[in-house]
Amino acid sequence: MITTAARWLRVSSDDQDEMQQLKRVTDYCTRNGYAYQDDDLFTVHDESASKGEHEAKLLGAIKGIAEGRYTVIVARHSDRIDRQEKLREWMMLAAQAGGRFEFIDEPNVRLGDDLGSKVSVVVSAYVNWEYSQKISANVKDSFDTRRNAGALIGRPIFGYRVVPLGIKDYKTLDIDPVTG
């Protein structure tokens, strides 16, 4: 029997490109003899897993398992699915629907009754959550440093233009001579 797969790609910010994941996920499916359809490619752009913004699409992917369209959802890493320590819950939903997740970079993260499987899922979920916390703290620290230097955070309001501040890539505002 041929295994059918859905391919799952997700990035959390607009400046990232989920298509960088496509070749690896597709190659994995081909290497493992999985059949896949273009209709079962889930491309989730600019949706944070740490905030749960992707969950409606994830439920849609799991619904595809229940409908019998495929039996496995392939993702590059479990952090493409979860960063809120809910990985086991998502994996259980897929199992209840009749399928499973497979993670290219984490082949040992799988839902099973043995202790090793259970531990791998819990540890992976925690590591994903902890990584999100670290990124969040780093971004906050960076913004605080920029604000303290008088740098612009975000986009300029109408009538102003962005000008270099002279420190690294920091920028500030100046009145736009055309619109201001």
N, C-alpha and C positions, 0 to 999 in steps of 0.2 A: 504494500500500500504506500502511495506517495504522500509524504507530509506536505501540507500546504501552509504557507507562512504569510503573515503580514509583516511589513517592515515599518519600524517606528523610528522617526528622527525628531529630535527636539533641541531647540536652543532657547536660552532664557532672555537674550537681549537682541535688539534690532541690529546691532553691529556684528553679530555672529551669523555664520552661514551653515545651516543644517545640511546642505548638500555635501559638505565635507564628510559627513557620516554615511552618505548614500553608497559610495563604492564599497566600503568595508562591509556594510550590512548586506548588500546585494551579493558580493563575493562569498560571504559566509553562507548565505542561502544556497547559492549555486554549488559550492564545495560540499555541502551536506545533502545535496539532492532535493532540496525543498522547492516546490513549485510556488510561484507567487504571481500576483496580478498587479498591474499598475493601479487598479481601483483600491487595492489594499496596501497602499503606501500612505502612511500617516506622517505628514510633515507639519510639525508644530513649531511655529515661528514666534519668537518674542513672548513666550509664556513661561513663567517661573514655576519650577516644581517645588521650590521652597515656600511659595505662596499658594500652591495648589491651582494655579491659573489654567493648567492643562488637563484638569481632571475630567471635564466633560468629554474631551476628545479621547481620553484614556478609557472612559466608560464606553464610548462608541467603538473603540477597538476591541474591547472585551465582548461587546454585543456581537461583533462579527464572529467570534468564536462560538457563541451560543447559537448563532444562525447557521453554523456549519460552513462558513466561507473559508476558514483556515483553522489550524489547531495550535499554531505557535506564533507568538509575537516576538520578533527578533529586534533587539536594540543593541547599540554599541556597549552601553554600560548601564547598570541599574540606576545610576543618578539621572538618566534620561527619563526614568519612570517616577522616581520618588526622592525627595529630600526632606521629608517631614516624619521620617521613621514609620511610614505606613507601607513599606515594601511588602511585608508579609501579607498584609490585607489585600493589596493589589494582586499578589500572586495567588492568594486563596480565591479571589473572585474569578481569575482566569481558570483555575482548576475546577471550580464549581460550574463554570460554563463549558468545561470539557477540553480545556487546553492548558497552555503554559507559556511562560516567558523564557527566552534564552538571551543571555548577555555575552556578547563576543569577548569582551575584556575580562569577564568573570565567569568562566565556565563552571566553577564549583558553586555558584549561587543558584540554587534550585530548591524548589519546594519538595521536601521529602519527610518521611517519618523518622529517619535516622538523626542522631544527635549532630553529626557533622553538617547536614543540610540545614537544620534549624539554626545552628550557631552561625553558619555562613550568611544566612539571610539577615539575622539580627545584627551581626557585625557590619555587614555592608550597609544596612539602613542607617546605623549609627554613624559610620564614617561619612556617608553622604550628607547627613544632617550636620555633622560637625564641620565639614568642608564649607557648607553654605554659611554657617555662622562665622567662620573665619573670613570668607569673602566679604560678607556684610560688614564686619568690623574693619577690614582693610579699606573698603570703599568709604566708610564713615570717616576713618582717620585721614584719608586722602582729601576728602571734601573739607574737613576741618582745617587741615593744613593750608589748603588753597584759600579758604575763606579768611583765615588769619593773615594771609599774605595780601589780601585785597583782591584776589582773583575772582573772575566770573565763574559761577556754577550755573550751568544751563544756557539758555538762549537769551539774546538781548531783546529788550522790549522795543516797540516801534519808536523810531526817532534816535536810536542809538546804534552804534556799530561796535564790533569787537576789535580791540587793538592789543598787540603783544604787551605784556607787563614787563618783560625783560628777565623773568625768572623762569627757567626751564621752558615748559610749554604753557605757562600760566597766561591768562588773558584778562583784560578788564574792559570797561565800557568807556566810550567817548561819544559825544553828540555827533550824529551823522550830519554832515554839512548839506546833504541833499534833502533828507526827510525831516531833520530836526530843526 
